[in-house]
Each structure stands twice: as C-alpha cells, then as structure tokens.
C-alpha cells in the first residue's frame, strides 16, 4: 500500500484538476461593446454585452474613467437582460491641449459580480468646442465591490477555453519531465548494462510520445479557436514536433535490430545523444519566440504575471504534478506489459 | 602514439582513401550541382530569403549523403582492426575532422554553384563564413556520430536521415537565422548571440559524442 501512494496521489490530483478546472466559473467580463469609439462633446449610447454578468441585480453602477482618474456618470442606464446593458453618456467637450485620441475605461460594478472594466477610445481631435453643456469630469472616488468566491480570469478571445491551460500546458511539462527520466534511465543502462533500465527507458519514451501528441492535439484545437489556425508554425509547436521526431526515430532505431543487447545499447546511446541536442533548443526557444503566439512572449499577455492569478495557480501547478505522476504510472504499466509479452514470446525453458 | 598523432595519421588515411576512389567525391559533386540546377530551373527568381533557405537545405542533404559512408565503407573486421590499432576516440575524431573538411568544401562548392546560377545575396561575408565554419563543424559532429549508430543496422542510409534530422534541426534553425543576418534579411545585433549559441551547440555535440562513443564501437 505504501508503494502505491504516489499513484493514488496522481489520480486524486488529476481528478481535482478536472473538477476544479471545469467547474470554477469565469469572472464576469464585457464580451462586446458598441460603439468602441466616442467623440468628445457628444451624447453617446453604448450597448454592452456581458459574460457571466448580473446586470439586473440591485446596486449596479457604471462610470467612464479617464486616465487621470476623473470619472463621468451615465445619464441613463437600463439593463435589458442579465447580460445586456444600455448606457447613455454625455461626454464633455475636449479640453485645450488634450490628445487627439485617448483611452477610457468603462468600469462596471455591482455587489454580485464585483467590479470589472473594458476599454474604449475617446476621440477629441476635431471636436466642435462649446457643445451641449452638462456635468463635466468629476474628481471623486467611488467605492467598488469585490466579488466573493473563486473565479478564473476573463480574457477576450480566450473566454472559457482558458481552462485548457490545465490540460494542454501540463502535457508539455509532463512530457519534458518524463523525457528527462527516460534519458537518465538510458545513462543508467549504459553504466550497469541492466536490460530492465533500457526497458524502462523504452516505456517512458512511449509515454513521452503519447503526451507530446496529446499536447500537440490540445494545443492545435486551442490554437484553432483563439489564433485561427491549427498549425501556425509557432516555435513551441516546432519544439514539440522535434521532440516527437526524436522519439519516433528512437523507435525506428529499436526496430532495426534483432539482438536485444545491441538494440538496447544503441537505443540508449541515441536517446542520450538526441536528448542532449534537445536541450539547446530550450535556449534557442526564447530567442525565436519574439514571433510566438504563446503567452509571455513579445507583446502577448503572460500567463505568468497578470493572467495566471492565484485561483489558476491553485489548479495549474498541481495539474503538472498530477499528469507527471499519471505518466510515470502509465510507463510502469507499459513496462510490465512488455516484460510479460517478452516472457510469453520466449521459448519455454527445457526441463 | 598519443591520440592526437593517431588522429592525424587516420585523417591522412581518410584523405588518401577518398582520393583513391574519386568516384565518391565525384558523385557528391554531381549531386550538389544537379540539385542547384534543379532549384534554379524550378524557381527562376531566387529572392535572398529563398536563397538562404535553399542553400542550407541543399547543404544538409549533400552532407547526409557525404557522411553516410564514413562508417559503412569499412567492413566490421577492418574497423575492429583500427580500434585495436588506435584509440577508438581517435577513430571518431579523425572521421569528424575529415567530414568537417569535406563539408566545408561542399559548402564552398554549393555557394559557388548558387552564386553562379542565382547571384550572390551575401552582404556580410564574415558572418556568412562563420556560419559555414560553425555549421559544417556541428553538422559533421552530429552526422558522424549518428552514422556510427546507423552503420550498425542494415538500412543505414535511411536510418541516418531519420536519426539525424531531429538532432540537427535546432542547429539548422540557428544557422538559417545567422546566415539570414549575413544576407541582410535581419538587422540588429543578434548575430553575436547566434554565434555563441552555435559554438555551445557544437561543444555539447562534441562532448556527447566523445562521452558516448566508447559505448558504441564495441560489438
């Protein structure tokens, strides 16, 4: 029982990943806002589609907030559905020396959802000065609510698919960790000439290919929905593909030899050699990733800083551990299966 | 005799052997020339970017064809004789050195052929030469070592391509990048980083080859 602990742990963690990763709701956010540009000095009607929002609940308020923190209250606000809100603002005329184009935050707040915001543009270039007189930008602070309970961040274009983070990214981590274990097993084989070490490495390599393939497939589906293409020649896609090629070549190499000792030795040598060429790729990767679509590179938002918030970390880090443990277990089962098949195939011992 | 003098003697043996059976050299020469010609006929207008990519692809395949025979051409018994006569590492080193010279010559030849049919887009000759030197060093190390593995099997030429491409790909990405600098496609001061990266990849490959070869040669 004591030796099975890590398997139970792996299964529990993966179950937790599924339950928490799929059930925790997304934060409320603004799905669509029309128009997205307002003209200074105009009266504008904004139509807002929310996601996971509760516009009909009591205590909803909205403000347009300038960069300097001054804000504007709406003239009229009417919620038609929980996720559809109409707002009317009278935007004050541009002040002298204001930039032609500026950004505004539309901040929404209610006790159920807490506060959330979206960006829109303020054009104050060719403003007819002296428009309708109305209340100007107010210089006061407001109290905002904070939502209770756990939720995942709301990101535009990603939306609910953010949950794929717990399944796609750990595949890659687990693949690399298992590849390290496989390389270590190959080194151990070369040192000890214990055929079991090589069989370990072979089973691990099989699981590495499985995880790499799963990572590619989950990533391709995710990329189709957020970037528009299944394959966009992203450095990280290339990297995983190279990893898969290496282990594919490893199995082709194994298949070319009949003699078990020779096969084990050459496969172990190739595994270590190819793995050591994979490592520089890790250093090449950040260099190439200036044009990567993956988060945390170039101008893309990083999961590490603002988007991987604490509620996501609570699922993401255990997911890596859980999938790695499951991978080790799968490799162990594969190893045993191969040992049994080997014994069955071998001629019976003469009595 | 130390490893270095043994290596020297073995390299001389390689050159002499190659010179005696010139048809192998001629075959590679024809391979490069005909590939370049096919590329020219098929593409007609070669932009600098295309030139850069085609150059390395042609060189890669020529290199695989040139290196594949390094461990296959000698019978197992003769190889065993060499391993008894000299240190096994000296045998590997001599093949790597010889292949490095061969690939440098091939690179120069491919360059000349490409310039002849498609013009010369190289602006910074220095960094292009450096890419060629570091590239042929790295290619010869990786291909020689993998050909030593592949030579143990029957279908060694197919196996060499399958086994070596994943191992070479990271290096090739940097090579294409570095020569893109030389061709003037990429600006900035990234070239120094690329050179360092190539140097370190070459060194890792060399270290791994030397470490792993003792497990490889003895059957």
Interface residues (C-beta under 8 A of the other chain):
Chain A: X190 X238 X242 X245 X246 X248 X249 X252 X253 X256 X257 X262 X265 X266 X268 X269 X270 X272 X273 X274 X276 X277 X278 X279 X280 X281 X283 X284 X287 X288
Chain B: X142 X145 X146 X149 X152 X153 X154 X155 X159 X162 X163 X165 X166 X167 X168 X169 X170 X171 X173 X174 X177 X190 X193 X197 X200 X201 X204 X205 X208 X209 X212 X215 X216 X219
